[in-house]
Amino acid sequence: KRAVFSSTNFENILTWETEADIPPGTVFEVQYKQYGEKSWLPKAECQSITQHFCNLTGETENFTEHYYARVRA
């Protein structure tokens, strides 16, 4: 829940919160897309991860575009 981008020095990091009662060993998958695109793309380095952040800088480097991201547990 509450997935947000934080952009500092042209680095775009997606962070998110979880429920307090999330089971141990829960893994996350991150997907992203550019505004106007229909398909969500997986971020390869952020599949089956346990941390609550993902660096999407390489996928969101065009600062004139708008991007979406989502996280699935």
N, C-alpha and C positions, 0 to 999 in steps of 0.2 A: 504494500500500500504506500501511497505518497511517493511515487517514483518521480524524481526531479533531476534536471540537468544542473550541474554547477560548472560554470565556465570561467577559468582563470588562466591568463597568459596563453590563450588559444588552445587550452586543453579542455575537453568536454567530458566530464565524468558524470555518469548516471549513478545515483544512489537511491536506495529505497529502504523502507522500514518494514518490519514484519510484526505479526501478532505476538503477544507475549508468550502464548502457549504453543509456539511452533515446535514440532517434534525434532529431537536431535538428529543430525544427519540430513536434514532437508537441503536439497540442492536447488539451484535457480538456473533459469535459461533466459537470456536476453535477446530480444529481437528489436529491429529498428526499421524505419522507412523514411523516405523523403516525402514532404507534403505533395499530394497529388498522385503518388504511386499507389497501386492497389496491393502489391505483395509486400509482406513483412519478410525481412532477411535476418537470418540468425547471425549473431556475432560469434564467430568460431571460438575465440578465446574466453567467451563468457557462457559456455554451455556446461552444465553439471558443476557449477561452482558453489562454494559455501559462503563466500564473502558477500557483503551487501553493497557492492559497487562494481562498475564496469567502465573501462576507458573506451569511449566511442569517438575519440578525437579523429582517427583516420577515416571514419565513416561519416563524419559531420564537419569536414574541414571547410566546406564552402559556407562562409558566414552570411552570405546573402540568401541562403535557402532556409526553410523551416523543416525541422525533423521531429519525428515521433519515436518513442521507444516504449517497450513494454517488458514486463518481467513475469515469468511464470514459475511457481514453486512446484 
